[in-house]
Amino acid sequence: MREGLSVSEPTPKGKIQHFTDLIVWQDAHALVLHVYNLIDSFPDREKYALVQQFIRAAVSIPANIAEGFRRRTIPEKLRFYNIAQASLAEVTYFFILAKDLGYIDSDSRDQINQLDAKLTRLTQSMQS
């Protein structure tokens, strides 16, 4: 995290200077924190199965947004943003599975749909 500027603070003059300035990254990071909070209630038998997969996929979303932000060419950026979207689809499934197994009450579909829409807008804006 950049010193002196938290994720929730507005960027000076609205200019995006760092991946943490991207709203889509902030939302993805919030989703990761949400996943970490949820997995505490999972049964021990899932600690090395579903939990690890869930964390890996969730962390992949903001990590790929960050990496894509630093890439120099549009095709490189798009590749990483598309990987983030694929990881988001995987997380969506893990929410559905965890809900169906009775591990969680909500599948966080609204949060996921909003993040997916933002990632889609980001990739589409770069393609036009």
C-alpha positions as CSV (number, residue, x, y, z in Angstrom):
1,M,0.0,0.0,0.0
2,R,1.3,3.4,-0.8
3,E,2.5,5.4,2.2
4,G,0.1,8.2,3.3
5,L,-2.8,7.3,1.0
6,S,-5.2,4.6,1.9
7,V,-7.4,2.8,-0.6
8,S,-10.5,4.7,0.6
9,E,-9.0,8.1,0.1
10,P,-9.7,10.0,-3.2
11,T,-6.8,10.3,-5.5
12,P,-5.5,13.9,-5.9
13,K,-7.2,15.6,-8.9
14,G,-8.9,12.3,-9.8
15,K,-5.8,11.0,-11.7
16,I,-5.2,7.3,-11.5
17,Q,-1.5,6.9,-10.6
18,H,-1.5,3.5,-8.9
19,F,-3.5,0.3,-9.2
20,T,-5.0,1.0,-5.8
21,D,-6.7,4.1,-7.3
22,L,-8.8,1.9,-9.5
23,I,-12.3,1.4,-8.0
24,V,-12.5,-2.1,-9.6
25,W,-9.3,-3.0,-7.7
26,Q,-10.7,-1.6,-4.5
27,D,-13.9,-3.7,-4.9
28,A,-11.9,-6.8,-5.7
29,H,-9.8,-6.3,-2.6
30,A,-13.0,-5.9,-0.6
31,L,-14.2,-9.2,-2.0
32,V,-11.0,-10.9,-0.9
33,L,-11.5,-9.6,2.6
34,H,-15.1,-10.8,2.5
35,V,-13.9,-14.3,1.5
36,Y,-11.4,-14.4,4.3
37,N,-14.1,-13.6,6.8
38,L,-16.4,-16.2,5.4
39,I,-14.0,-19.1,5.4
40,D,-13.6,-18.9,9.2
41,S,-17.0,-20.6,9.5
42,F,-16.1,-23.5,7.1
43,P,-15.7,-27.0,8.6
44,D,-12.1,-28.1,9.2
45,R,-12.4,-30.8,6.5
46,E,-12.5,-27.9,4.0
47,K,-9.4,-26.1,5.1
48,Y,-7.2,-27.8,2.5
49,A,-9.8,-28.2,-0.2
50,L,-12.5,-25.6,-0.8
51,V,-10.9,-23.0,1.4
52,Q,-7.6,-23.0,-0.4
53,Q,-9.2,-22.9,-3.8
54,F,-11.6,-20.1,-2.7
55,I,-8.7,-18.0,-1.4
56,R,-6.5,-18.6,-4.4
57,A,-9.2,-17.6,-6.9
58,A,-10.3,-14.6,-4.8
59,V,-6.7,-13.2,-4.4
60,S,-6.1,-13.7,-8.1
61,I,-8.7,-11.1,-9.0
62,P,-7.0,-8.0,-7.5
63,A,-3.6,-9.4,-8.1
64,N,-4.2,-9.7,-11.9
65,I,-5.8,-6.2,-12.0
66,A,-2.7,-4.8,-10.3
67,E,-0.4,-6.7,-12.7
68,G,-2.4,-5.6,-15.7
69,F,-2.3,-2.0,-14.6
70,R,1.5,-2.1,-14.8
71,R,1.7,-3.7,-18.2
72,R,2.7,-1.4,-21.0
73,T,0.6,-2.5,-24.0
74,I,-3.2,-2.8,-24.3
75,P,-3.1,-6.5,-25.3
76,E,-1.0,-7.3,-22.2
77,K,-3.3,-5.3,-19.9
78,L,-6.4,-7.0,-21.4
79,R,-4.8,-10.4,-20.9
80,F,-4.5,-9.8,-17.1
81,Y,-7.9,-8.2,-16.8
82,N,-9.4,-11.1,-18.5
83,I,-7.6,-13.5,-16.2
84,A,-9.1,-11.5,-13.3
85,Q,-12.6,-12.0,-14.8
86,A,-12.0,-15.7,-15.1
87,S,-11.0,-15.9,-11.5
88,L,-14.1,-13.9,-10.6
89,A,-16.2,-16.6,-12.4
90,E,-14.4,-19.2,-10.3
91,V,-15.1,-17.3,-7.1
92,T,-18.8,-17.1,-8.1
93,Y,-18.9,-20.8,-8.3
94,F,-17.3,-21.3,-4.9
95,F,-19.9,-18.9,-3.4
96,I,-22.7,-21.0,-5.0
97,L,-21.1,-24.3,-3.8
98,A,-20.5,-23.0,-0.2
99,K,-24.1,-21.8,0.0
100,D,-25.4,-25.1,-1.3
101,L,-23.2,-27.0,1.2
102,G,-24.7,-24.9,4.0
103,Y,-21.4,-23.2,4.9
104,I,-22.7,-19.7,4.2
105,D,-26.1,-18.0,4.1
106,S,-25.5,-15.7,1.2
107,D,-23.7,-16.2,-2.1
108,S,-22.8,-12.4,-2.3
109,R,-24.1,-12.4,-5.9
110,D,-24.8,-8.6,-5.9
111,Q,-21.2,-7.8,-4.9
112,I,-19.9,-10.2,-7.5
113,N,-22.2,-8.9,-10.3
114,Q,-21.1,-5.3,-9.6
115,L,-17.4,-6.3,-9.7
116,D,-17.9,-8.3,-12.9
117,A,-19.7,-5.3,-14.5
118,K,-16.8,-3.0,-13.6
119,L,-14.2,-5.4,-14.9
120,T,-16.2,-5.7,-18.1
121,R,-16.4,-2.0,-18.5
122,L,-12.7,-1.7,-17.9
123,T,-11.8,-4.3,-20.5
124,Q,-14.3,-2.9,-23.0
125,S,-13.0,0.7,-22.6
126,M,-9.5,-0.6,-23.5
127,Q,-10.7,-2.4,-26.6
128,S,-12.4,0.7,-28.1
